[in-house]
Amino acid sequence: MPNILIVEDEQKLARVIQLELSYEGYQTEIATNGKDALEKILGQSWDLILLDILLPQLSGLEVLRRVRNKDTATPIILLTARDEVHDKVSGLDLGANDYITKPFQIEELLARIRVHLRSRPSSSTEQLKIGDLSVNVQTREVKREEQHIELTPREFDLLVYLMKNANQVLHRNQLVEQVWGYDYFGDTNVVDVYIRYLRQKVDNPFKNPYINTIRGVGYSIKENKS
């Protein structure tokens, strides 16, 4: 059964989440402050982490930053009562896979958890390749012309989805649904932003670009032979 760490200092909320997750068949533990959370995260393996931003002793964003220095693969969903865009953007930039603003419906949280658990790489090694661009899904290693390319978790997930659907035209709404895992408030501009990030790392330093814009529709990735 997947094991999930709940990092939440509101003990009643943490207990409600734990009961709901246990009912769904997940194994859970709770940490109520940032210091304990960091010790638990780094001390054992987790399938997913629910991480509150406002925590005593060590903020959720600081926990996230330290975890991502050592672990870029474990899905992390931020829990926050803040409705400010800055906090959400900061969390995504630091490597969070998703966020949900409190108060939330438990059904929505469960749906997002299922999405991110499904997207985790399997135990078998999966290699994706287009031209000289290669991706190891298990180790999350990205190379082009034998050069290592560092991607954030969201950039990596977007690249993997593009490569799994190579040579196909992918609509922006489709990318939002499959990569972000839920309706991103109807704002598909986030796709354009992350495509730009990907191009800066995967295409621009090299001779032949692979990521193509389909005007008015979305994007595709394919080997453009010169």
C-alpha positions, -999 to 999 in steps of 0.1 A, spaced: 0 0 0 13 35 -8 26 53 23 19 90 26 33 115 51 9 142 63 27 174 74 1 196 90 3 215 123 -35 217 127 -39 184 145 -77 181 139 -72 186 102 -43 162 101 -63 136 119 -93 140 95 -69 136 65 -53 106 81 -87 89 87 -98 95 51 -66 82 36 -66 51 59 -102 44 47 -89 46 11 -62 20 20 -32 42 23 -6 39 51 0 73 68 21 91 94 17 126 107 43 153 114 32 186 130 62 208 126 88 214 99 118 199 118 101 166 125 88 165 89 123 169 75 136 141 97 108 118 87 111 126 50 148 121 48 148 91 71 126 68 50 110 64 16 75 79 9 52 74 -20 37 109 -16 40 139 8 12 163 18 31 194 30 15 225 47 33 258 40 27 274 74 46 252 99 63 259 132 101 255 136 107 252 99 84 265 71 69 242 45 88 260 17 121 255 35 113 218 41 105 216 4 137 233 -6 159 210 15 140 178 4 144 187 -33 181 191 -29 182 153 -22 150 139 -37 135 151 -69 111 122 -75 87 119 -45 54 137 -53 48 166 -30 14 184 -27 14 216 -8 -15 224 16 -19 261 22 -45 285 37 -29 313 18 -46 324 -14 -17 345 -27 -2 336 -60 33 342 -48 32 313 -23 19 289 -49 44 300 -75 73 298 -49 62 263 -41 61 252 -77 94 268 -84 110 249 -55 98 216 -69 63 210 -56 42 188 -79 8 204 -69 -10 225 -44 -44 227 -28 -58 257 -9 -76 252 24 -104 247 30 -107 219 4 -130 190 -3 -115 157 7 -126 142 -26 -105 167 -45 -75 159 -24 -80 122 -30 -83 127 -67 -50 147 -68 -32 120 -47 -44 93 -72 -31 113 -101 4 118 -87 7 82 -75 -2 70 -110 24 92 -125 52 77 -104 77 56 -124 74 19 -122 102 -4 -109 112 -13 -144 134 11 -163 116 31 -190 136 49 -216 122 75 -239 142 88 -268 138 113 -296 169 119 -318 197 127 -293 173 135 -265 169 107 -240 149 104 -207 152 77 -181 118 77 -164 129 58 -134 160 78 -125 146 110 -140 178 115 -159 176 137 -190 204 139 -216 209 155 -250 241 150 -269 253 132 -238 250 164 -218 230 162 -186 200 185 -184 185 195 -150 148 199 -150 123 208 -122 97 180 -114 70 198 -134 93 204 -164 103 167 -162 66 155 -161 57 178 -191 87 165 -211 78 129 -203 42 134 -214 53 151 -246 78 123 -254 53 95 -246 30 111 -272 57 121 -297 46 132 -331 11 140 -319 -5 174 -315 -14 179 -279 -39 205 -269 -32 229 -241 -62 217 -221 -50 181 -225 -15 190 -212 -30 208 -182 -52 178 -174 -25 151 -178 5 170 -164 -10 192 -137 -36 166 -128 -66 189 -125 -83 219 -140 -57 247 -135 -85 272 -129 -90 273 -167 -57 290 -172 -38 272 -199 -11 299 -200 8 279 -175 15 254 -203 31 281 -224 52 292 -195 66 257 -189 71 250 -226 93 281 -227 112 268 -197 117 234 -214 128 250 -247 155 270 -228 170 238 -215 162 211 -241 161 230 -274 179 264 -274 214 252 -265 213 227 -294 211 229 -332 178 212 -339 147 221 -319 123 193 -311 94 211 -294 69 225 -319 42 251 -315 9 243 -332 -6 278 -334 -39 282 -317 -39 245 -306 -10 234 -285 24 216 -289 41 185 -302 75 171 -299 92 153 -328 126 150 -344 129 178 -370 156 165 -393 175 192 -411 
